[in-house]
């Protein structure tokens, strides 16, 4: 019996030592500053254009202009005819297109304007650069979007030939 008691005590002692030597399980710990989740839900943007950009008539000498002349038409429909250069005369009624953008209320929308070429009826091309606002803020609920105008600039170079020049105005919009 003593031997049994000693063996039992020894087994209990080994078991206690094994438990004491095992590391204690740590309690779960959260981040000191928790991360946050975020989702921005927006309506798709729509962009429509009405009207056209018309520089009207531009008269140049038969031999061409002496140097590059820039004709600009602001988004407020104000034309600058080559800064008053004497070899260019502008006349006629100008116009600028109006764009309407709709989307999520009170969001800021970037207006992206990309240069393009206007193709002439006699084979020439003119570099065209759209101008106007860089961004707009969409109005409150119930409104039908926000309107903005686009103007532009063209360069008349000494080699420019006469003719009717036409092309697309490249304007896109995106949420900021």
FENBELWO-V200070 format. One record per pair of residues at least 24 apart in sequence whose ideal C-beta (glycine too) atoms are under 8 Angstrom apart, sorted by the first residue. I is the first residue (numbers start at 1). J is the second residue. Records with the same first field share a line. If there is no record, write none. Layout:
# FENBELWO-V200070
I->J  J
This chain:
# FENBELWO-V200070
42->103  104  107  175
43->102  103  104
44->103
45->101  102  103  109  173  174  175
46->101  102  103  145
47->99  100  101  171  172  173
48->99  100
49->97  98  99  100  169  171
50->97  98  100
51->95  96  97  98
52->95  97
53->95  96  97  150  151  152  169
54->92  93  94  95
55->79  90  94  152  154
56->90  91  92  93  94
57->90  91  92
58->88  89  90  156
59->88  89  90  91
60->87  88  156  160  162
61->87
64->157  158  159  160
65->156  157  158  160
66->158
67->158
68->155  156  157  158
69->155  156
70->153  154  155  156
71->153  154  155  156
72->131  151  152  153
73->151  152  153
74->131  151
75->131  132  133  148  149  150  151
76->149  151
77->149  151
82->156
88->156
96->149  150  151
97->149  150  169
98->147  148  149
99->147  148  149  150  171
100->144  145  146  147
101->136  138  145  146  148  173
102->138  144  145
103->138  145  175
104->138  175
105->138  139  140  141
106->137  138  139  140
107->137  138  175  176
108->135  136  137  138  175  176
109->135  136  137  138  173  174  175  176
110->134  135  173  174  175  176
111->135  136  148  171  173
112->171  172  173  174
113->150  170  171
114->170  171  172
115->170
116->167  168  169  170
117->167
118->154  165  166  167
119->165  166  167
120->161  163  164  165
121->163  164  165
122->161  162  163
123->161  163
124->159  160  161  163  165
125->165
126->154  155  156  160  165
127->154  155
128->152  153  154  167  169
129->153  154
130->169  170  171
135->176
